[in-house]
Amino acid sequence: ALVDVPLFWTLMCLMFGVILLFNPVFPLESWTVPPLVICIIGYGVSVVLLVYLIAFKFRAGRSNRYIWSFVFILVSEA
């Protein structure tokens, strides 16, 4: 988790940077940036820990890993 959480934060910051790079107008108001950063930090920690929890729960049975991948895609798109 010490590697995955900062990696997730880095990828989120890079994705947000690309949006800012290609958008001529800043898409957010200045007062919405701090809550956005707090939500991104919390979301990163919770998703990584949830993935670890599910991986430890289903360690013996590897036959359902595709189902969990599909579930994570659906949840992250919502």
Z-matrix of the N, CA and C atoms (Angstrom, degrees):
N
C 1 1.446
C 2 1.529 1 110.63
N 3 1.316 2 117.17 1 -26.17
C 4 1.464 3 120.02 2 -179.60
C 5 1.525 4 111.77 3 -67.38
N 6 1.308 5 117.25 4 -22.44
C 7 1.461 6 120.88 5 177.67
C 8 1.531 7 110.99 6 -97.44
N 9 1.320 8 116.41 7 -39.37
C 10 1.462 9 119.92 8 -173.75
C 11 1.528 10 113.05 9 -69.37
N 12 1.316 11 118.41 10 -39.75
C 13 1.458 12 120.59 11 -177.95
C 14 1.536 13 111.34 12 -65.92
N 15 1.344 14 120.08 13 -50.95
C 16 1.474 15 117.95 14 176.30
C 17 1.533 16 113.33 15 -62.62
N 18 1.328 17 117.19 16 -33.19
C 19 1.458 18 119.62 17 176.07
C 20 1.523 19 110.81 18 -63.27
N 21 1.329 20 117.21 19 -42.53
C 22 1.460 21 120.98 20 177.58
C 23 1.521 22 110.29 21 -62.31
N 24 1.341 23 117.33 22 -44.64
C 25 1.473 24 120.94 23 179.44
C 26 1.526 25 110.95 24 -62.05
N 27 1.326 26 116.51 25 -40.07
C 28 1.459 27 120.07 26 179.30
C 29 1.528 28 110.97 27 -63.49
N 30 1.329 29 116.44 28 -44.46
C 31 1.456 30 119.82 29 179.22
C 32 1.527 31 111.55 30 -64.72
N 33 1.324 32 117.35 31 -38.78
C 34 1.464 33 120.23 32 177.91
C 35 1.530 34 110.74 33 -64.83
N 36 1.318 35 117.33 34 -41.77
C 37 1.468 36 120.76 35 178.68
C 38 1.522 37 111.26 36 -65.85
N 39 1.330 38 117.09 37 -38.80
C 40 1.457 39 119.90 38 177.80
C 41 1.526 40 111.49 39 -66.43
N 42 1.334 41 117.21 40 -39.45
C 43 1.463 42 119.54 41 177.94
C 44 1.527 43 110.70 42 -65.26
N 45 1.323 44 117.31 43 -41.13
C 46 1.454 45 120.36 44 177.91
C 47 1.534 46 110.32 45 -66.77
N 48 1.326 47 117.18 46 -36.19
C 49 1.458 48 121.39 47 177.09
C 50 1.515 49 112.48 48 -63.80
N 51 1.327 50 117.20 49 -38.02
C 52 1.466 51 120.74 50 177.47
C 53 1.528 52 110.36 51 -65.70
N 54 1.323 53 116.71 52 -38.98
C 55 1.469 54 119.79 53 176.93
C 56 1.522 55 109.89 54 -62.04
N 57 1.324 56 117.14 55 -43.92
C 58 1.463 57 120.33 56 179.66
C 59 1.526 58 111.72 57 -68.13
N 60 1.321 59 117.12 58 -33.64
C 61 1.453 60 121.58 59 -178.38
C 62 1.530 61 111.51 60 -65.95
N 63 1.332 62 116.44 61 -41.15
C 64 1.453 63 120.20 62 -175.37
C 65 1.524 64 113.93 63 -95.68
N 66 1.315 65 117.74 64 0.10
C 67 1.461 66 120.80 65 178.48
C 68 1.523 67 108.61 66 -107.52
N 69 1.311 68 119.30 67 119.24
C 70 1.464 69 120.50 68 -176.77
C 71 1.523 70 113.69 69 -67.92
N 72 1.323 71 117.47 70 -25.28
C 73 1.460 72 121.65 71 -179.99
C 74 1.525 73 108.11 72 -111.33
N 75 1.332 74 116.92 73 135.79
C 76 1.463 75 120.40 74 178.71
C 77 1.527 76 108.62 75 -63.18
N 78 1.351 77 118.41 76 120.68
C 79 1.465 78 120.35 77 -170.90
C 80 1.528 79 114.70 78 -76.24
N 81 1.321 80 118.56 79 -7.42
C 82 1.461 81 120.97 80 -176.62
C 83 1.513 82 111.39 81 -121.20
N 84 1.307 83 114.37 82 153.83
C 85 1.462 84 119.38 83 171.41
C 86 1.525 85 107.81 84 -79.31
N 87 1.313 86 117.26 85 156.50
C 88 1.469 87 120.07 86 -175.72
C 89 1.523 88 112.46 87 -65.93
N 90 1.317 89 117.85 88 -28.42
C 91 1.457 90 119.38 89 -178.77
C 92 1.529 91 112.45 90 -79.40
N 93 1.332 92 119.17 91 -11.39
C 94 1.464 93 121.20 92 179.25
C 95 1.523 94 113.39 93 -92.71
N 96 1.315 95 118.14 94 -9.34
C 97 1.467 96 120.34 95 -177.29
C 98 1.539 97 112.30 96 -70.02
N 99 1.351 98 120.96 97 -47.88
C 100 1.482 99 119.00 98 179.45
C 101 1.536 100 113.79 99 -59.06
N 102 1.345 101 120.63 100 -44.84
C 103 1.472 102 117.62 101 175.99
C 104 1.526 103 113.06 102 -63.05
N 105 1.330 104 117.64 103 -32.94
C 106 1.462 105 120.82 104 177.52
C 107 1.523 106 110.69 105 -64.42
N 108 1.314 107 117.25 106 -43.31
C 109 1.469 108 121.16 107 179.02
C 110 1.530 109 110.29 108 -63.60
N 111 1.321 110 117.39 109 -42.72
C 112 1.470 111 120.86 110 179.12
C 113 1.525 112 110.44 111 -63.63
N 114 1.315 113 117.87 112 -41.07
C 115 1.463 114 121.08 113 178.57
C 116 1.527 115 111.68 114 -66.07
N 117 1.321 116 117.60 115 -39.37
C 118 1.463 117 120.40 116 178.61
C 119 1.524 118 110.47 117 -65.10
N 120 1.326 119 117.78 118 -41.70
C 121 1.468 120 120.88 119 178.71
C 122 1.526 121 110.10 120 -63.20
N 123 1.318 122 117.33 121 -47.12
C 124 1.466 123 120.56 122 179.98
C 125 1.511 124 112.71 123 -65.69
N 126 1.326 125 116.70 124 -39.37
C 127 1.460 126 120.19 125 179.75
C 128 1.530 127 110.91 126 -65.38
N 129 1.317 128 116.71 127 -40.97
C 130 1.468 129 120.04 128 179.26
C 131 1.507 130 112.57 129 -61.01
N 132 1.322 131 116.83 130 -46.50
C 133 1.464 132 120.75 131 179.96
C 134 1.526 133 110.53 132 -64.22
N 135 1.330 134 116.93 133 -45.37
C 136 1.465 135 119.65 134 -176.37
C 137 1.525 136 112.37 135 -66.76
N 138 1.325 137 118.06 136 -39.50
C 139 1.468 138 119.92 137 -179.42
C 140 1.525 139 111.07 138 -68.38
N 141 1.319 140 117.25 139 -42.95
C 142 1.471 141 119.76 140 179.89
C 143 1.518 142 110.29 141 -64.27
N 144 1.319 143 117.94 142 -43.74
C 145 1.463 144 119.94 143 179.69
C 146 1.528 145 111.80 144 -67.93
N 147 1.332 146 117.92 145 -34.50
C 148 1.455 147 120.29 146 175.81
C 149 1.527 148 111.06 147 -65.22
N 150 1.295 149 117.67 148 -40.96
C 151 1.467 150 120.88 149 177.86
C 152 1.521 151 110.07 150 -63.09
N 153 1.334 152 118.12 151 -42.31
C 154 1.469 153 120.70 152 177.43
C 155 1.520 154 111.22 153 -63.73
N 156 1.323 155 116.95 154 -41.34
C 157 1.457 156 120.46 155 179.78
C 158 1.518 157 111.08 156 -61.68
N 159 1.316 158 117.18 157 -45.88
C 160 1.460 159 120.65 158 179.74
C 161 1.525 160 110.82 159 -67.80
N 162 1.325 161 117.47 160 -36.73
C 163 1.467 162 119.97 161 178.85
C 164 1.528 163 111.44 162 -65.11
N 165 1.329 164 117.36 163 -39.08
C 166 1.468 165 119.73 164 178.27
C 167 1.523 166 111.25 165 -73.33
N 168 1.313 167 117.18 166 -32.85
C 169 1.462 168 120.43 167 179.60
C 170 1.523 169 111.23 168 -66.49
N 171 1.310 170 117.10 169 -41.69
C 172 1.460 171 121.63 170 -176.50
C 173 1.523 172 111.45 171 -108.10
N 174 1.301 173 117.52 172 37.83
C 175 1.463 174 121.28 173 -177.80
C 176 1.527 175 111.98 174 -63.69
N 177 1.323 176 118.05 175 -41.32
C 178 1.466 177 120.45 176 -175.84
C 179 1.530 178 111.85 177 -71.97
N 180 1.302 179 117.52 178 -43.03
C 181 1.465 180 120.15 179 -176.45
C 182 1.507 181 111.36 180 -95.20
N 183 1.300 182 117.35 181 107.51
C 184 1.462 183 121.60 182 179.70
C 185 1.522 184 111.69 183 -93.79
N 186 1.323 185 117.62 184 2.68
C 187 1.463 186 118.83 185 -175.88
C 188 1.525 187 112.66 186 -75.81
N 189 1.329 188 118.66 187 -16.96
C 190 1.454 189 120.41 188 -176.29
C 191 1.525 190 112.92 189 -104.62
N 192 1.315 191 118.87 190 16.90
C 193 1.464 192 120.39 191 -177.46
C 194 1.524 193 112.07 192 -67.84
N 195 1.324 194 118.06 193 -28.03
C 196 1.464 195 120.35 194 179.69
C 197 1.527 196 110.87 195 -72.78
N 198 1.304 197 116.18 196 -33.45
C 199 1.467 198 119.71 197 177.09
C 200 1.520 199 109.75 198 -64.59
N 201 1.335 200 118.14 199 -43.44
C 202 1.464 201 120.99 200 -179.71
C 203 1.524 202 111.25 201 -67.76
N 204 1.310 203 117.68 202 -34.25
C 205 1.465 204 119.81 203 175.80
C 206 1.521 205 110.41 204 -63.06
N 207 1.313 206 116.13 205 -42.54
C 208 1.462 207 120.45 206 178.00
C 209 1.526 208 110.87 207 -63.97
N 210 1.332 209 117.24 208 -41.59
C 211 1.467 210 121.33 209 178.82
C 212 1.525 211 110.26 210 -62.42
N 213 1.325 212 118.48 211 -43.55
C 214 1.469 213 121.16 212 179.57
C 215 1.523 214 111.14 213 -64.41
N 216 1.310 215 117.86 214 -37.01
C 217 1.469 216 120.02 215 177.07
C 218 1.514 217 110.33 216 -64.23
N 219 1.323 218 116.86 217 -43.90
C 220 1.466 219 120.84 218 179.45
C 221 1.530 220 111.54 219 -64.51
N 222 1.320 221 117.16 220 -41.89
C 223 1.465 222 121.00 221 -178.38
C 224 1.519 223 110.57 222 -68.80
N 225 1.307 224 117.92 223 -41.18
C 226 1.457 225 119.87 224 -176.99
C 227 1.528 226 111.77 225 -71.86
N 228 1.317 227 118.55 226 -23.18
C 229 1.454 228 121.42 227 179.37
C 230 1.526 229 112.02 228 -83.93
N 231 1.313 230 117.29 229 -15.83
C 232 1.477 231 119.81 230 -176.37
C 233 1.505 232 112.67 231 -73.91
